Amino acid sequence: MKWNLVTASAIELNVERELYDESVIYKCLYWYGGEYVVDVSIIDQFFVITLKARTGMVDQKQAEIIVDKLKTDLIDFKTRQLIRNETDDIAKVLIAKAFTRSEDLDFKPPGSLSEFQNNR
């Protein structure tokens, strides 16, 4: 990720599109909207993100802190997306089972509840 201060109150970041889905970028940046005016555009293989402080200035030290936080947040949201993708089928099955009448279930676990309680 490359970045630079474009004005005294704005940072521009270039994030490679191959690293993050667009939904991950927007979910992450949503939380920055309180303190910054957020702009996202796509140029070639990059998301070009501009964060402009709503109040005050951004110096080099503050910019480094913001960029470090954004990197961490992007990893967080990408991890959430990976987990969601990997567990989507399981979630669909659980939801389907939860809303199915009990007599319609095609699978009944072996044993009884008392067997489980005795083996704990």
C-alpha positions as a Markdown table, in Angstrom:
| # | Residue | x | y | z |
|---|---|---|---|---|
| 1 | Met | 0.0 | 0.0 | 0.0 |
| 2 | Lys | 1.4 | 3.3 | -1.0 |
| 3 | Trp | 0.3 | 6.6 | 0.5 |
| 4 | Asn | 1.1 | 10.3 | 0.7 |
| 5 | Leu | -0.2 | 13.5 | 2.1 |
| 6 | Val | -2.0 | 15.3 | -0.7 |
| 7 | Thr | -2.9 | 18.4 | 1.3 |
| 8 | Ala | -2.5 | 19.5 | 4.9 |
| 9 | Ser | -5.7 | 17.7 | 5.8 |
| 10 | Ala | -5.9 | 14.8 | 3.3 |
| 11 | Ile | -4.2 | 11.4 | 2.7 |
| 12 | Glu | -4.3 | 9.5 | -0.5 |
| 13 | Leu | -3.7 | 5.7 | -0.4 |
| 14 | Asn | -3.3 | 3.3 | -3.3 |
| 15 | Val | -4.5 | -0.2 | -2.4 |
| 16 | Glu | -4.0 | -3.1 | -4.8 |
| 17 | Arg | -7.3 | -4.4 | -6.0 |
| 18 | Glu | -6.1 | -8.0 | -6.2 |
| 19 | Leu | -5.6 | -8.0 | -2.4 |
| 20 | Tyr | -9.1 | -6.9 | -1.3 |
| 21 | Asp | -12.7 | -7.3 | -2.6 |
| 22 | Glu | -14.5 | -4.0 | -3.1 |
| 23 | Ser | -17.0 | -4.9 | -0.4 |
| 24 | Val | -14.1 | -5.3 | 2.1 |
| 25 | Ile | -12.8 | -1.8 | 1.2 |
| 26 | Tyr | -16.2 | -0.2 | 1.7 |
| 27 | Lys | -17.0 | -2.1 | 4.9 |
| 28 | Cys | -13.7 | -1.0 | 6.4 |
| 29 | Leu | -13.9 | 2.6 | 5.3 |
| 30 | Tyr | -17.5 | 3.0 | 6.6 |
| 31 | Trp | -16.0 | 3.4 | 10.1 |
| 32 | Tyr | -13.8 | 6.3 | 9.0 |
| 33 | Gly | -16.7 | 8.4 | 7.8 |
| 34 | Gly | -17.1 | 10.1 | 11.2 |
| 35 | Glu | -13.7 | 11.7 | 11.2 |
| 36 | Tyr | -12.9 | 11.8 | 7.5 |
| 37 | Val | -14.6 | 12.6 | 4.2 |
| 38 | Val | -13.9 | 9.3 | 2.4 |
| 39 | Asp | -13.6 | 9.0 | -1.4 |
| 40 | Val | -12.9 | 5.8 | -3.2 |
| 41 | Ser | -12.1 | 5.4 | -6.9 |
| 42 | Ile | -10.6 | 2.7 | -9.1 |
| 43 | Ile | -7.6 | 3.5 | -11.3 |
| 44 | Asp | -6.0 | 0.6 | -13.1 |
| 45 | Gln | -5.2 | -2.1 | -10.6 |
| 46 | Phe | -5.7 | 0.2 | -7.5 |
| 47 | Phe | -8.4 | 1.4 | -5.2 |
| 48 | Val | -7.5 | 5.1 | -4.7 |
| 49 | Ile | -8.7 | 6.1 | -1.3 |
| 50 | Thr | -8.7 | 9.7 | -0.1 |
| 51 | Leu | -9.3 | 10.5 | 3.6 |
| 52 | Lys | -9.8 | 14.2 | 4.2 |
| 53 | Ala | -10.0 | 15.2 | 7.9 |
| 54 | Arg | -13.4 | 16.8 | 8.7 |
| 55 | Thr | -11.7 | 19.1 | 11.2 |
| 56 | Gly | -8.0 | 20.1 | 11.6 |
| 57 | Met | -4.9 | 19.1 | 9.9 |
| 58 | Val | -3.0 | 15.8 | 9.3 |
| 59 | Asp | 0.7 | 15.9 | 9.8 |
| 60 | Gln | 3.2 | 13.1 | 8.9 |
| 61 | Lys | 3.0 | 11.4 | 12.3 |
| 62 | Gln | -0.8 | 11.4 | 12.3 |
| 63 | Ala | -0.9 | 10.1 | 8.7 |
| 64 | Glu | 1.4 | 7.2 | 9.7 |
| 65 | Ile | -1.0 | 6.3 | 12.6 |
| 66 | Ile | -4.0 | 6.5 | 10.3 |
| 67 | Val | -2.4 | 4.3 | 7.6 |
| 68 | Asp | -1.3 | 1.7 | 10.2 |
| 69 | Lys | -4.9 | 1.6 | 11.6 |
| 70 | Leu | -6.3 | 1.3 | 8.1 |
| 71 | Lys | -3.9 | -1.6 | 7.3 |
| 72 | Thr | -5.0 | -3.4 | 10.5 |
| 73 | Asp | -8.7 | -2.7 | 9.7 |
| 74 | Leu | -8.4 | -4.0 | 6.2 |
| 75 | Ile | -6.9 | -7.3 | 7.4 |
| 76 | Asp | -9.7 | -7.5 | 10.0 |
| 77 | Phe | -12.4 | -7.1 | 7.4 |
| 78 | Lys | -10.7 | -9.4 | 4.9 |
| 79 | Thr | -10.5 | -12.1 | 7.6 |
| 80 | Arg | -14.2 | -11.6 | 8.4 |
| 81 | Gln | -15.0 | -12.0 | 4.7 |
| 82 | Leu | -12.9 | -15.2 | 4.4 |
| 83 | Ile | -14.6 | -16.7 | 7.4 |
| 84 | Arg | -18.0 | -15.8 | 6.1 |
| 85 | Asn | -17.2 | -17.4 | 2.7 |
| 86 | Glu | -15.9 | -20.6 | 4.4 |
| 87 | Thr | -18.8 | -20.9 | 6.8 |
| 88 | Asp | -21.7 | -19.8 | 4.5 |
| 89 | Asp | -22.8 | -23.3 | 3.6 |
| 90 | Ile | -22.9 | -24.3 | 7.3 |
| 91 | Ala | -24.9 | -21.2 | 8.2 |
| 92 | Lys | -27.5 | -22.0 | 5.5 |
| 93 | Val | -27.9 | -25.6 | 6.7 |
| 94 | Leu | -28.3 | -24.4 | 10.3 |
| 95 | Ile | -30.9 | -21.8 | 9.4 |
| 96 | Ala | -32.8 | -24.3 | 7.2 |
| 97 | Lys | -32.8 | -26.8 | 10.1 |
| 98 | Ala | -33.9 | -24.2 | 12.6 |
| 99 | Phe | -37.0 | -23.3 | 10.5 |
| 100 | Thr | -37.9 | -26.9 | 9.6 |
| 101 | Arg | -40.6 | -28.7 | 11.6 |
| 102 | Ser | -38.9 | -31.3 | 13.9 |
| 103 | Glu | -40.8 | -34.2 | 12.3 |
| 104 | Asp | -39.5 | -33.1 | 8.9 |
| 105 | Leu | -35.8 | -33.4 | 9.9 |
| 106 | Asp | -34.0 | -36.0 | 7.9 |
| 107 | Phe | -31.3 | -36.6 | 10.4 |
| 108 | Lys | -31.7 | -37.5 | 14.1 |
| 109 | Pro | -28.5 | -37.6 | 16.2 |
| 110 | Pro | -27.7 | -41.0 | 17.6 |
| 111 | Gly | -28.2 | -41.7 | 21.3 |
| 112 | Ser | -30.1 | -39.7 | 23.8 |
| 113 | Leu | -29.7 | -36.6 | 25.9 |
| 114 | Ser | -29.1 | -38.6 | 29.0 |
| 115 | Glu | -26.2 | -40.5 | 27.4 |
| 116 | Phe | -24.6 | -37.1 | 26.6 |
| 117 | Gln | -25.1 | -35.8 | 30.1 |
| 118 | Asn | -23.6 | -39.0 | 31.7 |
| 119 | Asn | -20.5 | -38.8 | 29.5 |
| 120 | Arg | -19.6 | -35.2 | 30.4 |
